[in-house]
């Protein structure tokens, strides 16, 4: 997972950092009504990306606003002020973690380290970094700086989609994830986006591949963003996403293996050969935001009016039952 950074003579000093609108509201930097405030401080740095992912507002050729990532706006604020306010929110237990989203740029790694150090000077809050590391040395230095998890934006479930949507080396991407997971057990995380063109079977197999290597899997639903190459592609059907959430939960909780899932000729999940699998989903956790601890990403994939792809809070019993029904999966050999 590598990219050639361009050399530049500009200063790497980081004075400002972009803050998700919800995080800014929790920190008292913006006024915003929220029914589900973020439990993680979501921060972004690096500016327009050197990469050109077809779905991303920050992509090199995107015409979307530089203040957007997915559906969320990320206004800039002074780094030291943000770090100080995060420390206060962590002490008050309104925030439990900080997560840096780092776009690829000439000085992305150095600026990520600078941001981590700034936050760490103020607070012992757990810090995760979503970044495209260029080497295992960069991975080690981030962990040494106090990062708890490194998130790899693999996004695509298979090489076919990876080449179409992202470009670069699929094999090197997997190798970097695998090496990080082996060298630093429990500290590698991967983002996978449902609805980029993969089959359900390909997604389930990739989730299992990650889990077998001890990698934390966070699921996102593809969100069309105006100004991106994929702006006219639809979001995945809710039933499609619910099936992938259920599969991820069962696999990552060691309740199922790939062999327990049946797929049709188009790779669509049709049956789950796990006793009482519906009962195992009744607590609703499968349908909450998945990923690193304390990450709830409110309304990152969805509008407040719905449909709700990732619930940013525990589900009620009625919501959990409805989510299971939304899977539209009739094949239960144990029913």
C-alpha positions as CSV (number, residue, x, y, z in Angstrom):
1,X,0.0,0.0,0.0
2,X,2.3,2.7,-1.3
3,X,2.2,5.9,-3.2
4,X,4.9,8.1,-4.5
5,X,4.9,11.4,-2.6
6,X,5.9,14.5,-4.4
7,X,8.7,16.6,-3.0
8,X,7.8,20.1,-1.9
9,X,9.6,23.0,-0.3
10,X,6.6,24.2,1.7
11,X,6.7,24.0,5.4
12,X,5.2,21.0,7.1
13,X,4.2,23.0,10.2
14,X,0.5,22.1,10.9
15,X,-1.4,25.1,12.3
16,X,-4.9,24.1,11.5
17,X,-6.8,20.8,11.4
18,X,-10.2,20.1,9.9
19,X,-12.9,18.9,12.3
20,X,-16.1,17.1,11.4
21,X,-19.1,19.3,12.0
22,X,-20.5,17.0,14.7
23,X,-17.1,16.9,16.5
24,X,-16.9,20.6,16.3
25,X,-20.3,20.9,17.9
26,X,-19.3,18.6,20.8
27,X,-16.1,20.7,21.2
28,X,-18.1,23.9,21.4
29,X,-16.7,25.2,18.1
30,X,-20.0,25.1,16.2
31,X,-23.6,25.3,17.1
32,X,-25.4,22.2,15.8
33,X,-28.4,20.3,16.9
34,X,-27.7,16.6,17.1
35,X,-29.7,13.6,18.3
36,X,-26.6,11.4,18.2
37,X,-23.4,13.2,18.9
38,X,-20.1,11.6,18.0
39,X,-18.3,9.6,20.7
40,X,-15.0,9.9,18.8
41,X,-13.4,13.2,17.7
42,X,-13.1,13.0,13.9
43,X,-10.3,15.1,12.5
44,X,-9.0,15.4,8.9
45,X,-5.7,16.7,7.6
46,X,-3.7,16.8,4.4
47,X,-5.9,18.7,1.9
48,X,-6.8,17.5,-1.5
49,X,-5.5,13.9,-2.0
50,X,-2.9,12.7,-4.4
51,X,-4.9,9.6,-4.9
52,X,-8.0,9.6,-7.2
53,X,-10.5,7.2,-5.6
54,X,-13.7,7.4,-7.7
55,X,-16.0,7.7,-4.7
56,X,-14.1,10.2,-2.6
57,X,-14.8,14.0,-2.3
58,X,-11.1,14.5,-1.5
59,X,-9.9,12.7,-4.7
60,X,-7.3,14.4,-6.9
61,X,-9.8,15.1,-9.7
62,X,-12.9,15.6,-7.6
63,X,-14.8,18.9,-8.0
64,X,-16.5,18.4,-4.6
65,X,-15.8,20.9,-1.9
66,X,-12.4,20.5,-0.1
67,X,-14.4,20.8,3.2
68,X,-16.3,17.5,2.5
69,X,-15.6,13.9,3.2
70,X,-18.6,11.6,2.4
71,X,-21.7,13.5,3.6
72,X,-19.9,15.4,6.3
73,X,-18.4,18.9,6.3
74,X,-15.0,19.4,8.0
75,X,-14.3,23.1,8.7
76,X,-10.7,24.0,9.8
77,X,-9.8,25.2,13.3
78,X,-6.5,26.0,15.1
79,X,-4.8,22.7,16.0
80,X,-3.8,23.7,19.5
81,X,-7.3,24.9,20.3
82,X,-8.8,21.7,19.0
83,X,-6.3,19.5,21.0
84,X,-7.1,21.5,24.2
85,X,-10.9,21.1,23.7
86,X,-10.5,17.4,23.0
87,X,-8.7,17.0,26.3
88,X,-11.6,18.8,28.1
89,X,-14.2,16.6,26.4
90,X,-12.2,13.4,27.2
91,X,-12.0,14.5,30.8
92,X,-15.7,15.1,30.8
93,X,-16.3,11.7,29.1
94,X,-18.2,13.2,26.2
95,X,-15.5,12.0,23.8
96,X,-13.7,8.7,24.3
97,X,-11.3,8.6,21.3
98,X,-9.8,10.7,18.5
99,X,-9.5,9.6,14.9
100,X,-7.4,11.3,12.3
101,X,-8.4,10.9,8.6
102,X,-5.2,11.6,6.6
103,X,-5.3,12.3,2.9
104,X,-2.2,11.5,0.8
105,X,0.0,14.5,0.2
106,X,3.7,15.5,0.2
107,X,3.9,15.8,4.0
108,X,1.0,13.6,5.1
109,X,3.1,11.4,7.4
110,X,4.9,14.2,9.1
111,X,1.7,16.2,9.6
112,X,0.0,13.1,11.0
113,X,2.8,12.7,13.6
114,X,2.5,16.4,14.4
115,X,-1.2,16.1,15.0
116,X,-0.8,13.0,17.2
117,X,1.9,14.7,19.3
118,X,-0.3,17.8,19.7
119,X,-3.3,15.8,20.9
120,X,-1.0,13.7,23.1
121,X,0.5,16.8,24.8
122,X,-2.9,17.7,26.1
123,X,-4.5,14.4,26.8
124,X,-4.1,10.6,27.1
125,X,-7.2,10.0,24.9
126,X,-6.8,6.9,22.6
127,X,-5.9,8.0,19.1
128,X,-6.5,6.1,15.8
129,X,-5.1,7.2,12.5
130,X,-6.5,6.4,9.1
131,X,-3.6,6.8,6.7
132,X,-1.8,5.3,3.7
133,X,1.6,4.3,5.2
134,X,4.5,4.1,2.8
135,X,6.4,1.5,4.8
136,X,6.5,-0.5,8.0
137,X,8.9,2.1,9.4
138,X,6.1,4.6,9.2
139,X,3.7,2.2,10.8
140,X,6.1,1.6,13.7
141,X,6.7,5.3,14.2
142,X,3.0,6.0,14.4
143,X,2.6,3.4,17.1
144,X,5.6,4.7,18.9
145,X,4.0,8.1,18.9
146,X,1.0,6.8,20.8
147,X,-1.4,5.7,18.1
148,X,-3.6,2.8,19.1
149,X,-4.9,1.6,15.7
150,X,-3.9,2.3,12.2
151,X,-6.9,2.2,9.7
152,X,-6.2,1.1,6.2
153,X,-8.7,2.5,3.6
154,X,-8.7,-0.7,1.5
155,X,-12.4,0.1,0.7
156,X,-12.7,-2.5,-2.1
157,X,-13.5,-6.1,-1.3
158,X,-11.7,-7.6,-4.3
159,X,-8.9,-6.8,-6.8
160,X,-11.4,-6.3,-9.7
161,X,-13.2,-3.4,-7.9
162,X,-9.9,-2.1,-6.4
163,X,-8.4,-1.6,-9.9
164,X,-11.6,0.1,-11.2
165,X,-12.2,2.4,-8.2
166,X,-8.8,3.1,-6.6
167,X,-5.9,1.9,-8.7
168,X,-2.5,1.0,-7.3
169,X,-1.2,-2.3,-6.2
170,X,-3.8,-4.7,-4.6
171,X,-1.1,-7.2,-3.6
172,X,1.0,-4.6,-1.9
173,X,-2.1,-3.2,-0.1
174,X,-2.9,-6.6,1.3
175,X,0.7,-7.3,2.2
176,X,1.0,-4.0,4.2
177,X,-2.2,-4.8,6.1
178,X,-1.1,-8.4,6.8
179,X,2.4,-7.4,7.9
180,X,1.0,-4.7,10.3
181,X,-1.5,-7.2,11.7
182,X,1.3,-9.7,12.3
183,X,3.8,-7.3,13.8
184,X,1.2,-5.4,16.0
185,X,-1.6,-7.8,16.9
186,X,-5.0,-6.2,17.4
187,X,-3.9,-2.8,16.2
188,X,-4.6,-2.9,12.4
189,X,-8.1,-1.9,11.1
190,X,-9.5,-1.9,7.6
191,X,-12.4,0.1,6.1
192,X,-14.5,-1.8,3.5
193,X,-17.2,0.0,1.5
194,X,-20.3,-2.0,0.5
195,X,-21.8,-1.2,-2.8
196,X,-18.7,-0.4,-5.0
197,X,-19.5,-3.2,-7.4
198,X,-18.4,-6.2,-5.5
199,X,-20.6,-9.3,-5.0
200,X,-21.9,-10.2,-1.5
201,X,-19.8,-13.3,-1.7
202,X,-16.6,-11.2,-2.4
203,X,-17.4,-9.0,0.6
204,X,-18.0,-11.8,3.0
205,X,-14.8,-13.6,1.9
206,X,-12.8,-10.4,2.4
207,X,-14.3,-9.8,5.8
208,X,-13.3,-13.4,6.8
209,X,-9.8,-12.9,5.4
210,X,-9.3,-9.8,7.6
211,X,-10.8,-11.4,10.7
212,X,-8.6,-14.5,10.3
213,X,-5.6,-12.1,10.5
214,X,-6.8,-10.2,13.6
215,X,-7.8,-7.1,11.6
216,X,-10.7,-5.0,12.8
217,X,-13.2,-4.5,10.1
218,X,-15.3,-1.3,9.7
219,X,-18.1,-1.4,7.2
220,X,-19.3,1.7,5.3
221,X,-22.1,2.0,2.8
222,X,-21.2,3.6,-0.5
223,X,-22.5,7.2,-0.5
224,X,-22.7,9.1,-3.8
225,X,-21.2,12.5,-3.4
226,X,-21.7,15.3,-6.0
227,X,-18.5,16.2,-7.7
228,X,-17.0,12.7,-7.6
229,X,-16.6,10.3,-10.5
230,X,-19.3,8.0,-8.9
231,X,-21.8,10.7,-8.1
232,X,-24.5,9.1,-10.2
233,X,-24.1,5.6,-8.9
234,X,-26.8,4.6,-6.4
235,X,-26.1,3.7,-2.7
236,X,-26.5,0.0,-2.0
237,X,-30.0,-1.3,-1.3
238,X,-30.7,-1.5,2.4
239,X,-31.3,-5.2,2.3
240,X,-27.9,-5.7,0.6
241,X,-26.2,-3.7,3.4
242,X,-28.1,-5.4,6.2
243,X,-26.9,-8.8,4.9
244,X,-23.3,-7.7,4.9
245,X,-23.6,-6.2,8.4
246,X,-25.0,-9.5,9.7
247,X,-22.3,-11.5,8.0
248,X,-19.6,-9.2,9.4
249,X,-21.0,-9.5,12.9
250,X,-21.3,-13.3,12.8
251,X,-17.8,-13.7,11.4
252,X,-16.1,-11.2,13.7
253,X,-17.8,-12.6,16.7
254,X,-16.6,-16.1,15.7
255,X,-20.2,-17.3,15.3
256,X,-19.8,-18.2,11.6
257,X,-17.3,-19.1,8.9
258,X,-17.5,-18.5,5.2
259,X,-18.7,-22.1,4.7
260,X,-21.8,-21.3,6.7
261,X,-23.0,-18.8,4.1
262,X,-24.8,-19.9,0.8
263,X,-24.7,-17.7,-2.3
264,X,-26.5,-17.8,-5.5
265,X,-24.9,-17.7,-9.0
266,X,-24.7,-13.9,-8.8
267,X,-22.9,-14.0,-5.5
268,X,-25.9,-12.9,-3.4
269,X,-26.2,-14.2,0.1
270,X,-29.3,-16.5,0.2
271,X,-28.9,-18.6,3.4
272,X,-27.0,-18.8,6.7
273,X,-26.3,-22.2,8.2
274,X,-25.9,-21.1,11.8
275,X,-28.4,-22.3,14.4
276,X,-30.7,-19.6,15.5
277,X,-28.8,-16.9,13.6
278,X,-31.7,-14.5,13.9
279,X,-31.6,-14.8,17.7
280,X,-27.9,-14.0,17.6
281,X,-28.7,-10.7,15.9
282,X,-31.6,-9.6,18.2
283,X,-29.3,-7.4,20.4
284,X,-28.9,-5.1,17.3
285,X,-25.1,-4.8,17.6
286,X,-24.6,-6.1,14.0
287,X,-26.4,-3.0,12.7
288,X,-24.5,-0.4,14.8
289,X,-21.5,1.4,13.4
290,X,-18.6,-1.0,13.1
291,X,-14.9,-0.4,13.4
292,X,-12.6,0.7,16.1
293,X,-13.9,1.0,19.7
294,X,-16.0,4.0,20.5
295,X,-16.5,4.9,16.8
296,X,-20.1,5.7,16.0
297,X,-19.7,8.0,12.9
298,X,-23.2,9.5,13.1
299,X,-24.9,10.2,9.7
300,X,-21.6,9.6,7.8
301,X,-23.5,7.3,5.4
302,X,-27.1,8.4,5.8
303,X,-29.4,11.4,6.1
304,X,-31.1,12.0,9.4
305,X,-34.4,11.1,7.7
306,X,-33.0,7.7,6.8
307,X,-32.6,5.0,5.7
308,X,-30.3,4.3,8.6
309,X,-27.4,2.2,7.3
310,X,-25.2,2.3,10.5
311,X,-27.0,3.1,13.7
312,X,-24.8,5.5,15.8
313,X,-26.3,4.2,19.1
314,X,-27.8,0.9,20.5
315,X,-30.9,-0.2,18.7
316,X,-34.3,-0.7,20.4
317,X,-35.8,-4.2,20.3
318,X,-38.2,-3.1,17.6
319,X,-35.4,-1.6,15.5
320,X,-33.3,-4.7,15.8
321,X,-36.2,-6.9,14.7
322,X,-36.9,-4.6,11.8
323,X,-33.2,-4.6,10.7
324,X,-33.2,-8.4,10.6
325,X,-36.4,-8.3,8.5
326,X,-34.8,-5.8,6.2
327,X,-32.1,-8.4,5.3
328,X,-34.8,-10.0,3.1
329,X,-33.1,-13.4,3.7
330,X,-35.6,-16.3,3.7
331,X,-33.1,-19.1,3.7
332,X,-32.7,-20.3,7.3
333,X,-32.2,-24.1,7.4
334,X,-32.7,-24.0,11.2
335,X,-36.0,-22.2,11.2
